[in-house]
Amino acid sequence: MNNSQLKWAKRFKWISLAEGLSFLLLLGIAMPLKYGFDMPLAVKYLGWVHGALFVVYIYVVFPTALSLKWSFSRTFFALVAAVLPFGPFIFDRNLNKSQQTKF
């Protein structure tokens, strides 16, 4: 893996993990606070952060896929992973296994 590919892989990994964590926090903490304790601001602010990270994730998938020469199915899996709880973590684990290297 050359330097440019490694740069894209590391960038994608960190954005992916941040987006996945923000989604879990939104679902596991902010939503219960909103509906269980009538605290809608948690969803407002964490939802905004998650939305921004989601957009950045989608934006970074395509240059990363080009740089690392992902197949269509791997790129599609990366996009689907963004909308599933734990999806980015599962995708990262799958990517690490297939690349045989830790970023």
N, C-alpha and C positions, 0 to 999 in steps of 0.2 A: 504494500500500500504506500503510495507516494505521499508527499507532504500535503498536497492540496486535498487529496482524498481523506487523509487523516483529519485535516482541519474541518471538512464538511461532516465527517462522521462524528467528531466530538461535539460540534455545534448542534447537530441533530439530536444527539443523545441527551444533552442538557436541556434543550428545548422540549424534547419529548417527555422527559421525566418531570419537568416543571409543569407542563400541561396536564399530565396524568395526575400529579399530586393536587393541582388546583381543582380538577374535576372531582377527585375523591373528597376533598375538603368541602366543596360545594354540596355534594350529595350527602356526605356523612355528618357535617357539622352545620353548615349554613341553612340547609333545607329544614332540618329538625328545629333549629332555632326559630325560623320563620313560622312554621306551622304549629310547633309545639309550645313555643313561648312568646309568640306574637312579636318577634324581633326581625322585621323585614330588611333592616339595613345590612345584616350579614349577607343575605343573598344579593342585595344591590351591589355592594362593593366587591365581594368575592366573585360574583357573577361577571362583573366587568373585567376583573383581572383574568378570570378563566377565558372569557371571550377574546380578550386581546392575545393571550397565549395560544388559543386555538387558531386564530388567524395567522399568527407567526408560524405555528407548527405546519399548517397547510402550505404556507408560502415557502417554507424550507424543505418540505418533502421533495419537491420537483428538482431543484438543483442538486440535492443530495442524491436522489435516484440517478440523475445523469452522471454525476461525478463517480459514484460507486458502481455504475452500470447494473442497476437493479433491473430485474425482469418486470414485465407488466404486472404479474401476480403479486410480486413483493411490494411494488409501489401501491397497488390496490389495497393490500393488507395493511400498509402503513396508513392509508387514508381511512380505512374502516376502523383501525385501532384507535383513532382519535375520538371516535364517538362512543366507544365502549368503556365502561368502568374497568380498570386494570389493563385495558388494551395497549397503551403505550409501554407498560412494563413487560407484557407478554411479547410484544413486538421486539423490544430491546433484547430480551433474553434469546428470542429466536435469531435475531440478527447476530448477536455475539456468538452463538453456536455455529452459524453458517459461515461467518467470517473467520472463525478459529482464532480470534484475537479480541482482547478487551481494549476498548477505546478509552 
